[in-house]
Amino acid sequence: MCGRFSQSLTREEYLSLFANKADRNIAYDPEPIGRYNVAPGTRVLLLSERDEQLQLDPVHLYTSNKVGYLIRL
């Protein structure tokens, strides 16, 4: 059985939980990702920190028998 999770908020809502606007480097996108049952092979948002700013990038989640979950930009 593969692991699943939910991503239902907008990018702005996720980022507001972690940092103020000065600490972000994200283009404004008001649309929620709308994934309530995220499975491997689907698009998700990846939260990371680069150059001391939060980044939220759309990626594809997939699985590998050797290493578990991987992402593809």
PDB file of N, CA, C and O in Angstrom:
ATOM      1  N   MET A   1       0.851  -1.184   0.000  1.00  0.00           N
ATOM      2  CA  MET A   1       0.000   0.000   0.000  1.00  0.00           C
ATOM      3  C   MET A   1       0.891   1.239   0.000  1.00  0.00           C
ATOM      4  O   MET A   1       1.832   1.341   0.786  1.00  0.00           O
ATOM      5  N   CYS A   2       0.586   2.157  -0.874  1.00  0.00           N
ATOM      6  CA  CYS A   2       1.379   3.387  -0.953  1.00  0.00           C
ATOM      7  C   CYS A   2       0.876   4.408   0.066  1.00  0.00           C
ATOM      8  O   CYS A   2      -0.289   4.384   0.463  1.00  0.00           O
ATOM      9  N   GLY A   3       1.759   5.292   0.476  1.00  0.00           N
ATOM     10  CA  GLY A   3       1.374   6.357   1.394  1.00  0.00           C
ATOM     11  C   GLY A   3       0.622   7.451   0.660  1.00  0.00           C
ATOM     12  O   GLY A   3       0.947   7.759  -0.487  1.00  0.00           O
ATOM     13  N   ARG A   4      -0.360   8.034   1.286  1.00  0.00           N
ATOM     14  CA  ARG A   4      -1.127   9.125   0.686  1.00  0.00           C
ATOM     15  C   ARG A   4      -1.263  10.244   1.702  1.00  0.00           C
ATOM     16  O   ARG A   4      -1.150  10.020   2.907  1.00  0.00           O
ATOM     17  N   PHE A   5      -1.507  11.446   1.209  1.00  0.00           N
ATOM     18  CA  PHE A   5      -1.690  12.594   2.082  1.00  0.00           C
ATOM     19  C   PHE A   5      -2.580  13.600   1.384  1.00  0.00           C
ATOM     20  O   PHE A   5      -2.975  13.389   0.238  1.00  0.00           O
ATOM     21  N   SER A   6      -2.898  14.688   2.058  1.00  0.00           N
ATOM     22  CA  SER A   6      -3.806  15.709   1.540  1.00  0.00           C
ATOM     23  C   SER A   6      -3.075  17.026   1.353  1.00  0.00           C
ATOM     24  O   SER A   6      -2.248  17.406   2.181  1.00  0.00           O
ATOM     25  N   GLN A   7      -3.383  17.730   0.252  1.00  0.00           N
ATOM     26  CA  GLN A   7      -2.930  19.108   0.028  1.00  0.00           C
ATOM     27  C   GLN A   7      -4.125  19.862  -0.529  1.00  0.00           C
ATOM     28  O   GLN A   7      -4.420  19.763  -1.720  1.00  0.00           O
ATOM     29  N   SER A   8      -4.814  20.610   0.314  1.00  0.00           N
ATOM     30  CA  SER A   8      -6.053  21.244  -0.127  1.00  0.00           C
ATOM     31  C   SER A   8      -6.044  22.763  -0.030  1.00  0.00           C
ATOM     32  O   SER A   8      -6.987  23.399  -0.501  1.00  0.00           O
ATOM     33  N   LEU A   9      -5.019  23.371   0.561  1.00  0.00           N
ATOM     34  CA  LEU A   9      -4.967  24.823   0.721  1.00  0.00           C
ATOM     35  C   LEU A   9      -4.301  25.485  -0.479  1.00  0.00           C
ATOM     36  O   LEU A   9      -3.718  24.807  -1.325  1.00  0.00           O
ATOM     37  N   THR A  10      -4.390  26.812  -0.549  1.00  0.00           N
ATOM     38  CA  THR A  10      -3.663  27.552  -1.578  1.00  0.00           C
ATOM     39  C   THR A  10      -2.200  27.678  -1.163  1.00  0.00           C
ATOM     40  O   THR A  10      -1.856  27.439  -0.006  1.00  0.00           O
ATOM     41  N   ARG A  11      -1.354  28.049  -2.097  1.00  0.00           N
ATOM     42  CA  ARG A  11       0.059  28.272  -1.769  1.00  0.00           C
ATOM     43  C   ARG A  11       0.195  29.317  -0.672  1.00  0.00           C
ATOM     44  O   ARG A  11       0.969  29.143   0.270  1.00  0.00           O
ATOM     45  N   GLU A  12      -0.556  30.399  -0.797  1.00  0.00           N
ATOM     46  CA  GLU A  12      -0.489  31.486   0.185  1.00  0.00           C
ATOM     47  C   GLU A  12      -0.867  30.992   1.581  1.00  0.00           C
ATOM     48  O   GLU A  12      -0.234  31.376   2.564  1.00  0.00           O
ATOM     49  N   GLU A  13      -1.881  30.153   1.675  1.00  0.00           N
ATOM     50  CA  GLU A  13      -2.297  29.625   2.979  1.00  0.00           C
ATOM     51  C   GLU A  13      -1.218  28.730   3.592  1.00  0.00           C
ATOM     52  O   GLU A  13      -0.955  28.814   4.791  1.00  0.00           O
ATOM     53  N   TYR A  14      -0.599  27.884   2.787  1.00  0.00           N
ATOM     54  CA  TYR A  14       0.489  27.055   3.315  1.00  0.00           C
ATOM     55  C   TYR A  14       1.652  27.917   3.785  1.00  0.00           C
ATOM     56  O   TYR A  14       2.184  27.704   4.875  1.00  0.00           O
ATOM     57  N   LEU A  15       2.042  28.876   2.979  1.00  0.00           N
ATOM     58  CA  LEU A  15       3.189  29.712   3.340  1.00  0.00           C
ATOM     59  C   LEU A  15       2.921  30.574   4.557  1.00  0.00           C
ATOM     60  O   LEU A  15       3.838  30.839   5.333  1.00  0.00           O
ATOM     61  N   SER A  16       1.683  31.020   4.743  1.00  0.00           N
ATOM     62  CA  SER A  16       1.368  31.853   5.904  1.00  0.00           C
ATOM     63  C   SER A  16       1.553  31.084   7.214  1.00  0.00           C
ATOM     64  O   SER A  16       1.717  31.693   8.271  1.00  0.00           O
ATOM     65  N   LEU A  17       1.529  29.775   7.149  1.00  0.00           N
ATOM     66  CA  LEU A  17       1.756  28.961   8.343  1.00  0.00           C
ATOM     67  C   LEU A  17       3.230  28.934   8.749  1.00  0.00           C
ATOM     68  O   LEU A  17       3.546  28.636   9.901  1.00  0.00           O
ATOM     69  N   PHE A  18       4.138  29.243   7.812  1.00  0.00           N
ATOM     70  CA  PHE A  18       5.567  29.076   8.055  1.00  0.00           C
ATOM     71  C   PHE A  18       6.382  30.359   8.081  1.00  0.00           C
ATOM     72  O   PHE A  18       7.411  30.403   8.755  1.00  0.00           O
ATOM     73  N   ALA A  19       5.965  31.407   7.376  1.00  0.00           N
ATOM     74  CA  ALA A  19       6.815  32.601   7.284  1.00  0.00           C
ATOM     75  C   ALA A  19       5.986  33.824   6.927  1.00  0.00           C
ATOM     76  O   ALA A  19       4.895  33.715   6.367  1.00  0.00           O
ATOM     77  N   ASN A  20       6.532  35.004   7.264  1.00  0.00           N
ATOM     78  CA  ASN A  20       5.864  36.223   6.830  1.00  0.00           C
ATOM     79  C   ASN A  20       6.221  36.486   5.370  1.00  0.00           C
ATOM     80  O   ASN A  20       7.100  35.823   4.819  1.00  0.00           O
ATOM     81  N   LYS A  21       5.556  37.436   4.746  1.00  0.00           N
ATOM     82  CA  LYS A  21       5.725  37.661   3.308  1.00  0.00           C
ATOM     83  C   LYS A  21       7.145  38.030   2.911  1.00  0.00           C
ATOM     84  O   LYS A  21       7.555  37.749   1.785  1.00  0.00           O
ATOM     85  N   ALA A  22       7.903  38.648   3.799  1.00  0.00           N
ATOM     86  CA  ALA A  22       9.274  39.049   3.476  1.00  0.00           C
ATOM     87  C   ALA A  22      10.201  37.844   3.302  1.00  0.00           C
ATOM     88  O   ALA A  22      11.232  37.944   2.637  1.00  0.00           O
ATOM     89  N   ASP A  23       9.837  36.711   3.897  1.00  0.00           N
ATOM     90  CA  ASP A  23      10.691  35.524   3.838  1.00  0.00           C
ATOM     91  C   ASP A  23      10.335  34.578   2.698  1.00  0.00           C
ATOM     92  O   ASP A  23      10.833  33.453   2.654  1.00  0.00           O
ATOM     93  N   ARG A  24       9.481  35.016   1.774  1.00  0.00           N
ATOM     94  CA  ARG A  24       9.000  34.146   0.702  1.00  0.00           C
ATOM     95  C   ARG A  24       9.509  34.590  -0.657  1.00  0.00           C
ATOM     96  O   ARG A  24       9.776  35.772  -0.878  1.00  0.00           O
ATOM     97  N   ASN A  25       9.639  33.648  -1.549  1.00  0.00           N
ATOM     98  CA  ASN A  25       9.984  33.935  -2.936  1.00  0.00           C
ATOM     99  C   ASN A  25       9.040  33.121  -3.817  1.00  0.00           C
ATOM    100  O   ASN A  25       9.467  32.229  -4.550  1.00  0.00           O
ATOM    101  N   ILE A  26       7.757  33.442  -3.733  1.00  0.00           N
ATOM    102  CA  ILE A  26       6.727  32.643  -4.382  1.00  0.00           C
ATOM    103  C   ILE A  26       5.835  33.543  -5.226  1.00  0.00           C
ATOM    104  O   ILE A  26       5.367  34.583  -4.764  1.00  0.00           O
ATOM    105  N   ALA A  27       5.610  33.136  -6.449  1.00  0.00           N
ATOM    106  CA  ALA A  27       4.633  33.851  -7.275  1.00  0.00           C
ATOM    107  C   ALA A  27       3.243  33.618  -6.696  1.00  0.00           C
ATOM    108  O   ALA A  27       2.929  32.511  -6.258  1.00  0.00           O
ATOM    109  N   TYR A  28       2.414  34.649  -6.693  1.00  0.00           N
ATOM    110  CA  TYR A  28       1.078  34.525  -6.120  1.00  0.00           C
ATOM    111  C   TYR A  28       0.223  33.613  -6.979  1.00  0.00           C
ATOM    112  O   TYR A  28       0.141  33.800  -8.193  1.00  0.00           O
ATOM    113  N   ASP A  29      -0.404  32.643  -6.373  1.00  0.00           N
ATOM    114  CA  ASP A  29      -1.302  31.714  -7.053  1.00  0.00           C
ATOM    115  C   ASP A  29      -2.456  31.424  -6.105  1.00  0.00           C
ATOM    116  O   ASP A  29      -2.284  30.649  -5.164  1.00  0.00           O
ATOM    117  N   PRO A  30      -3.638  32.023  -6.319  1.00  0.00           N
ATOM    118  CA  PRO A  30      -4.743  31.867  -5.381  1.00  0.00           C
ATOM    119  C   PRO A  30      -5.470  30.533  -5.484  1.00  0.00           C
ATOM    120  O   PRO A  30      -6.333  30.251  -4.653  1.00  0.00           O
ATOM    121  N   GLU A  31      -5.156  29.710  -6.464  1.00  0.00           N
ATOM    122  CA  GLU A  31      -5.869  28.451  -6.646  1.00  0.00           C
ATOM    123  C   GLU A  31      -5.361  27.375  -5.689  1.00  0.00           C
ATOM    124  O   GLU A  31      -4.158  27.128  -5.608  1.00  0.00           O
ATOM    125  N   PRO A  32      -6.291  26.731  -4.960  1.00  0.00           N
ATOM    126  CA  PRO A  32      -5.853  25.610  -4.130  1.00  0.00           C
ATOM    127  C   PRO A  32      -5.441  24.447  -5.023  1.00  0.00           C
ATOM    128  O   PRO A  32      -5.955  24.290  -6.130  1.00  0.00           O
ATOM    129  N   ILE A  33      -4.521  23.644  -4.541  1.00  0.00           N
ATOM    130  CA  ILE A  33      -4.099  22.489  -5.326  1.00  0.00           C
ATOM    131  C   ILE A  33      -5.221  21.452  -5.389  1.00  0.00           C
ATOM    132  O   ILE A  33      -5.298  20.684  -6.348  1.00  0.00           O
ATOM    133  N   GLY A  34      -6.093  21.423  -4.374  1.00  0.00           N
ATOM    134  CA  GLY A  34      -7.295  20.589  -4.406  1.00  0.00           C
ATOM    135  C   GLY A  34      -7.037  19.096  -4.413  1.00  0.00           C
ATOM    136  O   GLY A  34      -7.779  18.345  -5.046  1.00  0.00           O
ATOM    137  N   ARG A  35      -6.025  18.662  -3.737  1.00  0.00           N
ATOM    138  CA  ARG A  35      -5.720  17.232  -3.676  1.00  0.00           C
ATOM    139  C   ARG A  35      -6.038  16.736  -2.268  1.00  0.00           C
ATOM    140  O   ARG A  35      -5.333  17.064  -1.313  1.00  0.00           O
ATOM    141  N   TYR A  36      -7.096  15.950  -2.144  1.00  0.00           N
ATOM    142  CA  TYR A  36      -7.494  15.435  -0.841  1.00  0.00           C
ATOM    143  C   TYR A  36      -7.029  13.999  -0.631  1.00  0.00           C
ATOM    144  O   TYR A  36      -7.166  13.463   0.469  1.00  0.00           O
ATOM    145  N   ASN A  37      -6.483  13.370  -1.668  1.00  0.00           N
ATOM    146  CA  ASN A  37      -5.997  12.002  -1.575  1.00  0.00           C
ATOM    147  C   ASN A  37      -4.832  11.869  -2.551  1.00  0.00           C
ATOM    148  O   ASN A  37      -4.967  11.246  -3.604  1.00  0.00           O
ATOM    149  N   VAL A  38      -3.697  12.449  -2.203  1.00  0.00           N
ATOM    150  CA  VAL A  38      -2.548  12.507  -3.100  1.00  0.00           C
ATOM    151  C   VAL A  38      -1.900  11.130  -3.203  1.00  0.00           C
ATOM    152  O   VAL A  38      -1.512  10.533  -2.199  1.00  0.00           O
ATOM    153  N   ALA A  39      -1.794  10.647  -4.417  1.00  0.00           N
ATOM    154  CA  ALA A  39      -1.186   9.343  -4.681  1.00  0.00           C
ATOM    155  C   ALA A  39       0.077   9.528  -5.513  1.00  0.00           C
ATOM    156  O   ALA A  39       0.236  10.564  -6.159  1.00  0.00           O
ATOM    157  N   PRO A  40       0.967   8.559  -5.513  1.00  0.00           N
ATOM    158  CA  PRO A  40       2.143   8.639  -6.378  1.00  0.00           C
ATOM    159  C   PRO A  40       1.735   8.866  -7.833  1.00  0.00           C
ATOM    160  O   PRO A  40       0.733   8.326  -8.301  1.00  0.00           O
ATOM    161  N   GLY A  41       2.526   9.671  -8.536  1.00  0.00           N
ATOM    162  CA  GLY A  41       2.236   9.988  -9.933  1.00  0.00           C
ATOM    163  C   GLY A  41       1.442  11.259 -10.122  1.00  0.00           C
ATOM    164  O   GLY A  41       1.159  11.640 -11.257  1.00  0.00           O
ATOM    165  N   THR A  42       1.072  11.933  -9.034  1.00  0.00           N
ATOM    166  CA  THR A  42       0.277  13.153  -9.142  1.00  0.00           C
ATOM    167  C   THR A  42       1.108  14.385  -8.795  1.00  0.00           C
ATOM    168  O   THR A  42       2.200  14.283  -8.236  1.00  0.00           O
ATOM    169  N   ARG A  43       0.563  15.546  -9.139  1.00  0.00           N
ATOM    170  CA  ARG A  43       1.225  16.823  -8.881  1.00  0.00           C
ATOM    171  C   ARG A  43       0.996  17.238  -7.436  1.00  0.00           C
ATOM    172  O   ARG A  43      -0.125  17.168  -6.932  1.00  0.00           O
ATOM    173  N   VAL A  44       2.065  17.674  -6.769  1.00  0.00           N
ATOM    174  CA  VAL A  44       1.983  18.171  -5.395  1.00  0.00           C
ATOM    175  C   VAL A  44       2.845  19.424  -5.282  1.00  0.00           C
ATOM    176  O   VAL A  44       3.600  19.756  -6.196  1.00  0.00           O
ATOM    177  N   LEU A  45       2.726  20.106  -4.162  1.00  0.00           N
ATOM    178  CA  LEU A  45       3.572  21.267  -3.890  1.00  0.00           C
ATOM    179  C   LEU A  45       4.661  20.862  -2.906  1.00  0.00           C
ATOM    180  O   LEU A  45       4.380  20.262  -1.868  1.00  0.00           O
ATOM    181  N   LEU A  46       5.896  21.190  -3.236  1.00  0.00           N
ATOM    182  CA  LEU A  46       7.045  20.872  -2.392  1.00  0.00           C
ATOM    183  C   LEU A  46       7.533  22.148  -1.724  1.00  0.00           C
ATOM    184  O   LEU A  46       7.899  23.106  -2.405  1.00  0.00           O
ATOM    185  N   LEU A  47       7.542  22.165  -0.395  1.00  0.00           N
ATOM    186  CA  LEU A  47       8.020  23.309   0.372  1.00  0.00           C
ATOM    187  C   LEU A  47       9.491  23.091   0.703  1.00  0.00           C
ATOM    188  O   LEU A  47       9.861  22.057   1.260  1.00  0.00           O
ATOM    189  N   SER A  48      10.330  24.067   0.360  1.00  0.00           N
ATOM    190  CA  SER A  48      11.758  23.974   0.655  1.00  0.00           C
ATOM    191  C   SER A  48      12.302  25.370   0.941  1.00  0.00           C
ATOM    192  O   SER A  48      11.605  26.368   0.759  1.00  0.00           O
ATOM    193  N   GLU A  49      13.543  25.427   1.387  1.00  0.00           N
ATOM    194  CA  GLU A  49      14.196  26.710   1.642  1.00  0.00           C
ATOM    195  C   GLU A  49      15.440  26.809   0.770  1.00  0.00           C
ATOM    196  O   GLU A  49      16.301  25.929   0.799  1.00  0.00           O
ATOM    197  N   ARG A  50      15.529  27.894  -0.012  1.00  0.00           N
ATOM    198  CA  ARG A  50      16.698  28.179  -0.840  1.00  0.00           C
ATOM    199  C   ARG A  50      17.048  29.643  -0.663  1.00  0.00           C
ATOM    200  O   ARG A  50      16.166  30.502  -0.666  1.00  0.00           O
ATOM    201  N   ASP A  51      18.316  29.928  -0.511  1.00  0.00           N
ATOM    202  CA  ASP A  51      18.777  31.310  -0.337  1.00  0.00           C
ATOM    203  C   ASP A  51      18.033  32.018   0.791  1.00  0.00           C
ATOM    204  O   ASP A  51      17.701  33.198   0.684  1.00  0.00           O
ATOM    205  N   GLU A  52      17.775  31.282   1.876  1.00  0.00           N
ATOM    206  CA  GLU A  52      17.117  31.806   3.076  1.00  0.00           C
ATOM    207  C   GLU A  52      15.699  32.300   2.821  1.00  0.00           C
ATOM    208  O   GLU A  52      15.198  33.141   3.568  1.00  0.00           O
ATOM    209  N   GLN A  53      15.047  31.793   1.783  1.00  0.00           N
ATOM    210  CA  GLN A  53      13.645  32.109   1.508  1.00  0.00           C
ATOM    211  C   GLN A  53      12.885  30.814   1.274  1.00  0.00           C
ATOM    212  O   GLN A  53      13.424  29.850   0.729  1.00  0.00           O
ATOM    213  N   LEU A  54      11.612  30.806   1.697  1.00  0.00           N
ATOM    214  CA  LEU A  54      10.778  29.640   1.443  1.00  0.00           C
ATOM    215  C   LEU A  54      10.384  29.599  -0.023  1.00  0.00           C
ATOM    216  O   LEU A  54      10.079  30.626  -0.629  1.00  0.00           O
ATOM    217  N   GLN A  55      10.394  28.408  -0.578  1.00  0.00           N
ATOM    218  CA  GLN A  55       9.990  28.168  -1.961  1.00  0.00           C
ATOM    219  C   GLN A  55       8.884  27.121  -1.940  1.00  0.00           C
ATOM    220  O   GLN A  55       8.913  26.203  -1.121  1.00  0.00           O
ATOM    221  N   LEU A  56       7.931  27.250  -2.817  1.00  0.00           N
ATOM    222  CA  LEU A  56       6.864  26.262  -2.951  1.00  0.00           C
ATOM    223  C   LEU A  56       6.753  25.937  -4.429  1.00  0.00           C
ATOM    224  O   LEU A  56       6.272  26.754  -5.215  1.00  0.00           O
ATOM    225  N   ASP A  57       7.195  24.748  -4.810  1.00  0.00           N
ATOM    226  CA  ASP A  57       7.295  24.373  -6.215  1.00  0.00           C
ATOM    227  C   ASP A  57       6.361  23.220  -6.547  1.00  0.00           C
ATOM    228  O   ASP A  57       6.245  22.279  -5.762  1.00  0.00           O
ATOM    229  N   PRO A  58       5.685  23.275  -7.708  1.00  0.00           N
ATOM    230  CA  PRO A  58       4.893  22.120  -8.147  1.00  0.00           C
ATOM    231  C   PRO A  58       5.831  21.023  -8.651  1.00  0.00           C
ATOM    232  O   PRO A  58       6.720  21.284  -9.461  1.00  0.00           O
ATOM    233  N   VAL A  59       5.632  19.816  -8.177  1.00  0.00           N
ATOM    234  CA  VAL A  59       6.451  18.667  -8.577  1.00  0.00           C
ATOM    235  C   VAL A  59       5.540  17.458  -8.766  1.00  0.00           C
ATOM    236  O   VAL A  59       4.376  17.485  -8.366  1.00  0.00           O
ATOM    237  N   HIS A  60       6.063  16.412  -9.367  1.00  0.00           N
ATOM    238  CA  HIS A  60       5.338  15.148  -9.483  1.00  0.00           C
ATOM    239  C   HIS A  60       5.924  14.158  -8.479  1.00  0.00           C
ATOM    240  O   HIS A  60       7.139  13.977  -8.402  1.00  0.00           O
ATOM    241  N   LEU A  61       5.046  13.529  -7.720  1.00  0.00           N
ATOM    242  CA  LEU A  61       5.441  12.544  -6.720  1.00  0.00           C
ATOM    243  C   LEU A  61       5.355  11.161  -7.349  1.00  0.00           C
ATOM    244  O   LEU A  61       4.343  10.819  -7.962  1.00  0.00           O
ATOM    245  N   TYR A  62       6.392  10.377  -7.204  1.00  0.00           N
ATOM    246  CA  TYR A  62       6.334   8.999  -7.669  1.00  0.00           C
ATOM    247  C   TYR A  62       7.147   8.117  -6.737  1.00  0.00           C
ATOM    248  O   TYR A  62       7.918   8.619  -5.919  1.00  0.00           O
ATOM    249  N   THR A  63       6.983   6.819  -6.853  1.00  0.00           N
ATOM    250  CA  THR A  63       7.655   5.892  -5.947  1.00  0.00           C
ATOM    251  C   THR A  63       8.699   5.069  -6.688  1.00  0.00           C
ATOM    252  O   THR A  63       8.634   4.881  -7.903  1.00  0.00           O
ATOM    253  N   SER A  64       9.646   4.595  -5.924  1.00  0.00           N
ATOM    254  CA  SER A  64      10.694   3.715  -6.431  1.00  0.00           C
ATOM    255  C   SER A  64      10.847   2.568  -5.442  1.00  0.00           C
ATOM    256  O   SER A  64      10.870   2.792  -4.232  1.00  0.00           O
ATOM    257  N   ASN A  65      10.950   1.364  -5.936  1.00  0.00           N
ATOM    258  CA  ASN A  65      11.124   0.207  -5.045  1.00  0.00           C
ATOM    259  C   ASN A  65      12.420   0.290  -4.251  1.00  0.00           C
ATOM    260  O   ASN A  65      12.517  -0.277  -3.163  1.00  0.00           O
ATOM    261  N   LYS A  66      13.412   0.989  -4.783  1.00  0.00           N
ATOM    262  CA  LYS A  66      14.718   1.045  -4.122  1.00  0.00           C
ATOM    263  C   LYS A  66      14.828   2.131  -3.063  1.00  0.00           C
ATOM    264  O   LYS A  66      15.484   1.926  -2.042  1.00  0.00           O
ATOM    265  N   VAL A  67      14.196   3.291  -3.283  1.00  0.00           N
ATOM    266  CA  VAL A  67      14.408   4.403  -2.354  1.00  0.00           C
ATOM    267  C   VAL A  67      13.133   4.983  -1.762  1.00  0.00           C
ATOM    268  O   VAL A  67      13.228   5.895  -0.941  1.00  0.00           O
ATOM    269  N   GLY A  68      11.971   4.520  -2.120  1.00  0.00           N
ATOM    270  CA  GLY A  68      10.728   5.071  -1.584  1.00  0.00           C
ATOM    271  C   GLY A  68      10.198   6.186  -2.461  1.00  0.00           C
ATOM    272  O   GLY A  68      10.115   6.027  -3.678  1.00  0.00           O
ATOM    273  N   TYR A  69       9.837   7.318  -1.862  1.00  0.00           N
ATOM    274  CA  TYR A  69       9.237   8.417  -2.617  1.00  0.00           C
ATOM    275  C   TYR A  69      10.293   9.313  -3.240  1.00  0.00           C
ATOM    276  O   TYR A  69      11.292   9.646  -2.603  1.00  0.00           O
ATOM    277  N   LEU A  70      10.070   9.693  -4.469  1.00  0.00           N
ATOM    278  CA  LEU A  70      10.943  10.601  -5.203  1.00  0.00           C
ATOM    279  C   LEU A  70      10.097  11.728  -5.758  1.00  0.00           C
ATOM    280  O   LEU A  70       8.876  11.604  -5.856  1.00  0.00           O
ATOM    281  N   ILE A  71      10.739  12.827  -6.122  1.00  0.00           N
ATOM    282  CA  ILE A  71      10.021  13.917  -6.764  1.00  0.00           C
ATOM    283  C   ILE A  71      10.682  14.238  -8.086  1.00  0.00           C
ATOM    284  O   ILE A  71      11.882  14.033  -8.265  1.00  0.00           O
ATOM    285  N   ARG A  72       9.894  14.736  -8.996  1.00  0.00           N
ATOM    286  CA  ARG A  72      10.392  15.156 -10.294  1.00  0.00           C
ATOM    287  C   ARG A  72       9.918  16.573 -10.526  1.00  0.00           C
ATOM    288  O   ARG A  72       8.716  16.838 -10.493  1.00  0.00           O
ATOM    289  N   LEU A  73      10.853  17.498 -10.764  1.00  0.00           N
ATOM    290  CA  LEU A  73      10.512  18.900 -11.005  1.00  0.00           C
ATOM    291  C   LEU A  73       9.991  19.089 -12.399  1.00  0.00           C
ATOM    292  O   LEU A  73       9.652  20.208 -12.785  1.00  0.00           O
TER     293      LEU A  73
END
